[in-house]
Amino acid sequence: MKIQTTRDELLNKLLFISRAMSPKITNFVLNGVMLEAEESSLSIYGTDLETSIKSSTQVKVVEKGRVIVPLKILINVLKSFNESKIELELLSPSNELKVVCQNANFKLNTFSLEEYPQFPSIKKHNSFKINIENLKILISKVQKSSSTDESRIILTGILLDLGKDIIKLVATDSYRLAIIEDKIKYDSSPIKVVVPTRVLDTILKSDITSGEIEINIEENQISFLLYAEGVLNTTIISRLLTGKFPEYEKLIPSSFNHSIIINKGTILEVIRRISSISQDNIPVKLDIDKGKITVSMNIREVGSSSEDFEVSYGEEKLQLAFNPIFLIEGLSTMDEEKIIFNIVEPLKPVLLKPEKNEHLVYLLMPIRIS
């Protein structure tokens, strides 16, 4: 194998693949990526057995071939170069990968091709297509609400709930719940699957910003085929998470006692300012009274802060408290100027949503304060 390309082109592809891989790989050979040169393109394969990814780029192929090379080592080598033309060549006698950039010359040991897992096959089942930019928006609205606690593995994923011409993405860490929906062309059977958040985050951070993505859902895996300018650029295949995802529809209150319209920019600015003294997610308090909301925080070891702003409200006094990070993240997902706070009572979940967009909701559990 022998190819010529640029440092940035190859490095960006390798970094993209590294983000999709689990940091807890224990199988030595899985620390490598396979580089396969054919015709005028280079395909790069990575896998941690849970997620497999293939991404292709145009290069000058002098000689076709395949090689398995340590991913982190190759990334570090490329990072040490300035942007320039580079050449990669497999030296057959020693089975080393020669990497040349200007006057720098590296020879990297490679892994056995026979030991590297085969790339999973895809069956076109429960298939649909969605605009890549639209999918990225949907993912960005819910991903922060998924859990990082691996003792409840099902909550570390995002639920894809597919029905007739509609897709919903749902995430929860049991303290908050985010739901976003959009219209798509889908006429197969309704289906619900849970995809690891890390996989969807990889799509979110991909450098493909336009075109379509084809999604295929099988019994225990899901595949994402990303097209750029009509050409298949990247394939991501992931195992689905197993377990019982919460019945999210039942978590949403059927009615509310108070609905308050609040300026998003105002409340975000105030909460960020007041919680600037925060430590260890000390709750931020919202005292809601006639005509105003007072935001405050009191930390015995640090001090206190408070600020109020005007709202159109004339009902009974209410006091709520929230994790400030969760409240800021929920508000930040909403694009409209006006946000509705739907409140049942101070210790019941509060539903936040944009004033006009009915397709995005954020349910947040208040914190009990003494």
C-alpha positions in Angstrom: 0.0 0.0 0.0 1.2 3.5 -0.8 -0.8 6.7 -0.8 -0.2 10.5 -0.9 -2.5 12.9 0.8 -2.4 15.9 3.1 -1.8 15.9 6.9 -5.1 17.7 7.7 -7.3 15.5 5.5 -6.0 12.3 7.1 -5.8 13.7 10.7 -9.4 15.0 10.6 -10.7 11.6 9.5 -8.7 9.8 12.3 -9.9 12.2 15.0 -13.5 11.7 13.8 -13.1 7.9 14.1 -11.4 8.1 17.5 -14.3 10.1 19.0 -16.7 7.2 18.1 -14.6 4.6 19.8 -14.9 3.7 23.5 -12.0 4.9 25.6 -12.2 1.6 27.5 -10.9 -0.8 24.8 -9.1 -3.7 26.3 -8.5 -5.8 23.2 -5.1 -4.8 21.9 -5.8 -5.1 18.2 -8.9 -2.8 18.5 -6.5 0.0 19.4 -5.7 0.0 15.7 -7.5 1.3 12.6 -7.5 -0.3 9.2 -6.4 1.8 6.2 -7.5 0.4 2.9 -6.4 2.1 -0.3 -8.3 1.3 -3.5 -8.6 3.1 -6.8 -8.5 6.8 -5.8 -9.8 6.6 -2.2 -8.7 5.7 1.3 -11.2 4.0 3.6 -10.5 4.1 7.3 -12.1 1.5 9.5 -12.4 1.5 13.3 -14.3 -0.6 15.8 -14.7 -1.3 19.6 -17.0 -4.2 18.8 -20.0 -2.1 20.0 -19.6 0.5 17.3 -18.0 0.2 13.9 -17.2 3.1 11.6 -15.9 3.5 8.1 -15.0 6.8 6.6 -13.6 7.5 3.2 -11.6 10.3 1.6 -10.0 11.0 -1.8 -6.3 10.4 -2.0 -3.6 9.7 -4.6 -3.2 5.9 -4.6 0.2 4.8 -5.8 -0.3 1.2 -4.7 -3.5 -0.5 -3.4 -3.4 -2.4 -0.1 -4.5 -2.6 3.5 -2.8 -2.2 6.9 -3.7 -2.0 10.6 -1.9 0.7 12.5 -2.2 2.0 16.1 -4.8 4.8 16.0 -3.4 7.0 18.9 0.2 6.7 17.7 -0.7 7.7 14.1 -2.8 10.6 15.4 0.1 11.8 17.6 2.6 11.6 14.7 0.3 13.6 12.4 -0.3 16.2 15.1 3.5 16.7 15.3 3.5 17.8 11.6 2.6 21.1 10.1 0.0 21.0 7.4 1.7 19.6 4.3 1.7 16.7 1.9 2.3 13.3 3.4 3.0 9.9 2.1 2.1 6.5 3.7 3.7 3.3 2.5 3.6 -0.2 3.8 7.1 -1.7 3.8 6.4 -5.4 3.0 9.6 -7.0 4.3 9.2 -5.5 7.8 5.5 -4.9 7.8 6.0 -1.4 9.0 4.1 1.7 7.9 6.4 4.4 6.7 5.0 7.9 7.2 6.9 10.8 5.5 6.2 14.5 5.9 8.8 16.9 4.5 12.0 15.9 6.2 10.4 13.8 8.9 10.4 10.0 8.5 8.5 7.5 10.8 8.2 3.8 10.7 5.3 2.4 12.7 4.8 -1.2 13.7 1.5 -2.7 12.4 -1.0 -5.3 13.6 -2.1 -8.5 11.9 -4.8 -8.1 9.4 -6.2 -11.6 10.2 -6.9 -10.6 13.8 -8.9 -7.5 13.0 -12.7 -7.9 13.1 -14.6 -7.8 9.9 -16.8 -4.8 9.2 -20.5 -5.7 10.0 -22.9 -6.3 7.2 -26.1 -4.1 6.8 -29.6 -5.2 6.0 -31.9 -2.6 4.6 -34.7 -3.0 7.1 -36.9 -0.3 8.8 -35.1 2.2 6.6 -35.7 5.9 6.2 -33.7 9.0 5.2 -33.4 12.4 6.9 -31.5 15.5 6.1 -28.2 15.5 8.0 -28.6 19.1 9.2 -32.0 18.3 10.6 -30.8 15.2 12.4 -27.9 17.1 13.9 -30.4 19.7 15.2 -32.6 17.0 16.7 -29.6 15.3 18.5 -28.4 18.6 19.9 -31.7 19.3 21.5 -31.7 16.1 23.7 -28.2 14.7 24.0 -27.3 16.5 27.2 -30.3 15.0 29.0 -29.0 11.5 28.6 -27.2 9.9 31.6 -23.5 9.2 32.0 -24.2 6.7 34.8 -23.3 3.3 33.4 -25.1 1.5 36.2 -28.3 2.4 34.3 -27.0 1.7 30.9 -30.3 2.2 29.1 -30.3 5.9 30.2 -26.9 6.4 28.5 -28.7 6.2 25.2 -31.2 8.2 23.2 -34.6 6.7 22.3 -35.6 6.8 18.6 -39.3 6.5 18.5 -40.6 6.1 14.9 -44.2 6.3 13.8 -46.0 7.0 10.6 -44.0 9.9 9.0 -42.7 11.1 12.4 -39.5 10.7 14.4 -39.1 11.5 18.1 -35.8 11.6 20.0 -36.0 11.2 23.8 -33.3 11.4 26.5 -33.5 11.3 30.2 -31.1 10.9 33.2 -34.1 10.5 35.6 -33.7 14.2 36.8 -34.8 15.7 33.4 -36.4 14.6 30.2 -36.0 16.1 26.7 -38.2 15.3 23.8 -38.0 16.6 20.2 -40.0 15.5 17.2 -39.9 16.1 13.4 -41.6 14.9 10.3 -39.9 12.3 8.0 -40.9 10.0 5.3 -41.4 6.7 7.1 -44.1 4.1 6.4 -42.7 0.9 8.1 -44.0 -0.5 11.3 -43.7 1.8 14.4 -40.5 1.0 16.3 -38.6 2.2 19.4 -34.9 1.6 19.8 -32.2 3.1 22.1 -29.0 4.2 20.5 -25.8 5.0 22.5 -25.5 8.7 22.9 -21.8 8.6 22.0 -22.8 7.3 18.5 -25.2 10.1 17.9 -22.7 12.6 19.2 -20.3 11.3 16.6 -22.8 12.2 13.9 -23.4 15.6 15.5 -19.7 16.3 15.3 -19.1 15.0 11.8 -17.8 17.5 9.2 -20.6 16.6 6.8 -23.1 19.5 7.0 -25.4 18.9 4.0 -26.9 15.9 2.2 -28.9 13.0 3.5 -28.3 10.3 6.0 -29.9 6.8 5.6 -30.8 5.0 8.8 -31.5 1.2 8.9 -32.8 -0.4 12.0 -32.3 -4.2 12.5 -33.0 -6.5 15.4 -29.9 -5.6 17.4 -28.1 -2.9 15.5 -28.6 0.4 13.7 -26.6 1.8 10.8 -26.1 5.4 9.6 -25.0 6.0 6.1 -23.9 9.6 5.6 -23.8 10.9 2.1 -21.9 14.0 0.9 -22.9 15.4 -2.5 -24.7 12.2 -3.3 -21.7 10.0 -2.5 -21.5 7.6 0.5 -18.9 9.2 2.8 -19.2 7.6 6.2 -20.9 4.4 7.6 -21.5 4.0 11.3 -22.9 0.8 12.7 -23.8 0.4 16.4 -25.3 -2.2 18.6 -28.6 -1.1 20.2 -28.9 -0.8 24.0 -31.1 -3.3 25.6 -33.4 -2.8 28.5 -36.6 -0.9 29.4 -36.5 2.7 28.5 -38.9 4.8 30.7 -42.4 5.3 29.3 -41.8 9.0 28.8 -45.3 9.9 27.8 -46.5 9.0 31.3 -44.0 11.3 32.9 -45.5 14.4 31.4 -48.2 16.0 33.6 -51.6 16.1 31.9 -52.4 19.6 33.4 -50.7 22.5 35.0 -51.8 25.1 37.7 -49.5 27.9 36.4 -48.1 28.9 33.1 -45.6 31.7 33.0 -44.1 33.3 29.8 -40.5 34.3 30.4 -37.9 36.0 28.2 -35.3 33.3 27.5 -32.4 35.7 27.2 -33.2 37.5 30.5 -33.6 34.4 32.7 -30.5 32.7 31.2 -28.4 35.8 31.9 -29.7 36.1 35.4 -29.2 32.4 36.3 -25.7 32.4 34.8 -24.8 35.4 36.8 -26.3 34.3 40.1 -24.9 30.8 39.8 -21.4 32.1 39.2 -20.7 31.4 42.9 -22.0 27.9 42.6 -20.2 24.9 43.9 -21.1 21.2 43.6 -24.4 22.0 41.8 -25.9 23.9 44.8 -29.5 24.6 43.7 -30.6 28.0 42.4 -33.9 29.3 43.8 -36.6 31.0 41.9 -39.1 32.9 44.1 -42.1 33.8 41.9 -44.3 36.6 43.1 -46.7 39.1 41.5 -44.9 40.8 38.7 -41.4 39.4 39.3 -39.1 36.4 39.8 -36.2 36.6 42.2 -33.3 34.3 41.4 -31.0 33.6 44.4 -28.3 31.3 45.7 -26.9 30.9 49.2 -23.7 29.0 49.9 -22.5 29.0 53.5 -18.8 28.7 52.7 -18.9 31.2 49.9 -21.7 33.8 50.2 -25.0 34.6 48.5 -26.3 36.3 45.4 -29.7 37.4 44.2 -31.3 39.3 41.3 -34.9 39.8 40.2 -36.6 40.5 36.9 -40.1 41.4 35.8 -42.6 38.8 34.5 -46.3 38.9 33.8 -47.6 36.9 36.7 -50.4 37.7 39.3 -51.1 34.5 41.1 -50.0 32.9 44.3 -46.3 33.0 45.5 -44.2 30.0 44.4 -40.7 28.9 45.3 -38.8 26.4 43.1 -35.2 25.3 43.1 -33.3 23.6 40.3 -29.9 22.3 39.5 -28.5 25.4 37.7 -26.6 23.5 35.0 -29.7 21.4 34.1 -31.9 24.6 34.0 -29.3 26.4 31.8 -28.9 23.5 29.5 -32.6 23.1 29.0 -33.2 26.7 28.3 -30.3 26.8 25.9 -31.8 24.2 23.6 -34.7 26.5 22.9 -34.4 28.9 19.9 -37.4 31.2 20.6 -37.3 34.4 22.6 -40.3 33.4 24.8 -40.2 30.3 27.0 -43.2 28.9 28.9 -42.7 27.6 32.4 -45.6 25.1 33.1 -45.9 24.4 36.8 -48.1 22.0 38.7 -46.7 22.7 42.2 -43.2 23.4 43.6 -42.0 19.8 43.9 -43.6 18.4 40.8 -41.7 18.3 37.4 -41.8 21.6 35.6 -42.3 21.6 31.8 -40.3 24.1 29.8 -41.1 24.7 26.1 -40.8 27.4 23.5 -43.9 29.6 23.2 -44.7 28.6 19.6 -42.8 25.3 19.0 -44.9 22.4 20.2 -42.3 19.8 19.1 -39.7 20.5 21.8 -40.3 20.0 25.5 -37.9 19.8 28.5 -39.2 18.4 31.8 -37.1 19.2 34.8 -37.4 17.9 38.4 -37.2 20.6 41.1 -35.0 20.1 44.1 -36.4 20.0 47.6 -34.8 22.8 49.8 -35.0 23.3 53.5 
